[in-house]
Amino acid sequence: MNKMQPLSDRELLAVLVAAKKESARDHALVLICYSHAMRANECGKLLVSDISIKDQTIRIERSKGSLTTTERLAPHSNALLDQRKTIENWLRVKPESPYLFPSRKNAVLSRVQVYRLFRYYSEKAGLPDSKRGIHALKHTLGQKMADRGADIKELRVIMGHKLITSTQHYYEVSQDQADASKQAALLSVRM
């Protein structure tokens, strides 16, 4: 089985640009799915009541027996990545529905519909086929956090994992990385 590859910053931004050009809903959906490491079905079934504009939070009911979390909607200097403004702008134009990201019929977006939307925008952005699955967004955030030194317990919470063993694969290292770390430790010994 091939390890899922996370998106590069350029690829992530290209997908967000493609979505924003066509749909405020789809831009918000892709951004929230990425920013909160959500599965397709979790993002599709979000309710407007899961958002608190006052507290700037989002409540995420995870699937697969994972954690339910309440996380902050983060601002960002790049408008493509600004969760607060993106959600506020979407809520101003969103059709009447209890769902945050309703389908054309104002019903829940299925896992398959969310997958197809992401695949469509990732194709428009020129991503390779291996990165066109919506789950790549969850892995992108997880790998970014791990690569930047996030504690595995922090990452477990953000990923919504009940078991830390589900989080461990973000911390796999190559022999070259291990050798470089060992060499740095050996060279740190001073007389």
C-alpha positions in Angstrom: 0.0 0.0 0.0 1.4 3.4 -0.9 1.7 6.1 1.7 -0.6 9.0 1.1 1.4 12.0 0.0 0.5 15.4 1.6 0.0 18.4 -0.6 2.7 21.0 -0.9 1.9 24.6 0.0 1.7 25.5 -3.7 -0.7 22.6 -4.4 -2.9 23.4 -1.4 -3.2 27.1 -2.4 -3.9 26.1 -6.1 -6.8 24.0 -5.0 -8.2 26.8 -2.8 -7.8 29.3 -5.6 -9.7 26.9 -8.0 -12.5 26.4 -5.5 -12.8 30.1 -4.6 -13.0 31.1 -8.3 -16.1 29.0 -8.7 -17.9 28.8 -5.4 -17.8 30.4 -2.0 -19.3 27.2 -0.5 -16.6 25.0 -2.0 -13.8 27.3 -1.0 -15.1 27.3 2.6 -15.6 23.5 2.5 -12.1 22.8 1.3 -10.6 25.3 3.7 -12.5 23.9 6.8 -11.8 20.3 5.8 -8.1 21.0 5.6 -7.8 23.4 8.6 -9.5 20.9 10.9 -8.2 17.6 9.5 -11.7 16.4 8.7 -12.9 13.4 6.8 -15.2 13.9 3.8 -18.3 12.7 5.7 -17.5 14.9 8.7 -17.2 18.0 6.6 -20.3 17.2 4.6 -22.6 16.8 7.6 -21.5 20.0 9.5 -24.4 22.1 10.7 -24.6 25.8 10.9 -25.2 25.3 14.6 -21.7 23.7 14.8 -20.2 27.2 14.1 -20.0 29.9 16.8 -19.2 33.3 15.2 -19.2 34.9 18.6 -16.6 32.5 20.0 -15.0 31.9 16.6 -15.2 28.1 17.0 -16.3 25.0 15.2 -17.6 21.8 16.8 -16.5 18.7 14.9 -18.2 15.4 15.5 -15.7 12.9 14.2 -16.6 9.6 12.8 -14.9 6.1 13.2 -15.2 6.4 17.0 -12.8 9.3 17.1 -12.9 12.4 19.3 -15.5 15.1 19.1 -13.6 18.4 19.3 -14.3 22.2 19.4 -11.6 24.1 17.7 -10.9 27.7 16.9 -11.6 29.3 13.5 -8.2 30.9 12.8 -7.6 34.1 11.1 -4.8 34.3 8.5 -3.0 37.1 6.5 -3.7 35.1 3.3 -7.5 35.5 2.5 -7.5 32.0 1.0 -6.6 30.6 4.4 -8.5 32.9 6.7 -11.1 30.6 8.2 -13.0 33.3 10.1 -13.6 35.6 7.1 -14.2 32.7 4.8 -17.0 31.3 7.0 -18.5 34.8 7.8 -18.6 35.5 4.0 -20.1 32.1 3.2 -22.8 32.5 5.9 -23.9 35.8 4.4 -24.7 34.2 1.0 -25.5 30.6 2.1 -29.0 29.4 1.1 -31.4 28.6 4.0 -30.5 25.1 5.3 -29.4 23.6 8.7 -26.3 22.3 6.9 -23.2 24.5 6.8 -22.4 23.2 3.3 -25.7 22.1 1.8 -26.1 20.3 -1.5 -28.0 21.9 -4.3 -31.2 20.5 -2.7 -30.2 22.0 0.6 -29.6 18.6 2.1 -26.5 17.0 3.6 -23.4 16.7 1.3 -22.6 13.0 1.1 -19.0 11.7 1.5 -19.0 11.0 -2.3 -20.2 14.5 -3.2 -17.4 16.0 -1.0 -14.9 13.6 -2.6 -16.0 14.6 -6.1 -15.8 18.3 -5.4 -12.3 18.0 -4.1 -11.3 15.8 -7.0 -12.7 18.4 -9.4 -10.8 21.3 -7.9 -7.6 19.3 -7.5 -7.8 18.4 -11.2 -8.3 22.1 -12.1 -5.3 22.9 -9.9 -3.2 20.4 -11.8 -2.5 18.0 -8.9 -1.3 14.5 -9.8 -3.9 11.8 -9.5 -2.3 10.4 -6.3 -3.1 13.6 -4.5 -6.7 14.1 -5.7 -8.4 12.3 -2.7 -10.0 14.5 -0.1 -8.2 12.6 2.7 -5.0 14.1 1.4 -6.0 17.4 3.1 -6.1 15.6 6.5 -2.7 14.2 5.9 -1.4 17.5 4.7 -2.2 19.2 8.0 -1.0 16.3 10.0 2.3 16.1 8.2 2.8 19.8 8.4 2.3 19.8 12.2 4.6 16.8 12.7 7.3 18.3 10.5 7.1 21.5 12.5 7.7 19.7 15.8 4.1 19.4 17.2 3.9 17.1 20.1 2.3 13.8 19.2 -0.4 14.3 21.9 -1.3 17.7 20.4 -1.5 16.2 16.9 -3.7 13.3 18.2 -6.3 15.9 19.3 -6.2 17.9 16.1 -6.5 14.8 14.0 -9.4 13.6 16.2 -7.7 10.3 16.9 -8.9 8.4 19.9 -5.8 6.2 19.9 -2.3 7.7 19.7 -1.2 4.7 17.5 -3.3 6.3 14.7 -1.2 9.4 14.9 2.2 7.7 15.0 2.6 7.4 11.2 3.1 11.2 10.9 6.3 10.7 12.9 8.0 8.1 10.7 11.5 9.2 9.8 14.0 8.0 7.2 17.4 6.5 8.0 19.0 9.7 6.6 16.9 11.8 9.1 17.8 9.6 12.0 21.5 9.6 11.0 21.5 13.4 10.8 19.9 13.7 14.2 22.4 11.3 15.7 25.3 13.1 14.1 24.1 16.5 15.5 23.9 14.9 19.0 27.4 13.4 18.6 28.8 16.7 17.5 27.2 18.6 20.4 29.6 17.0 22.9 32.1 19.6 23.9 35.2 19.5 26.0 
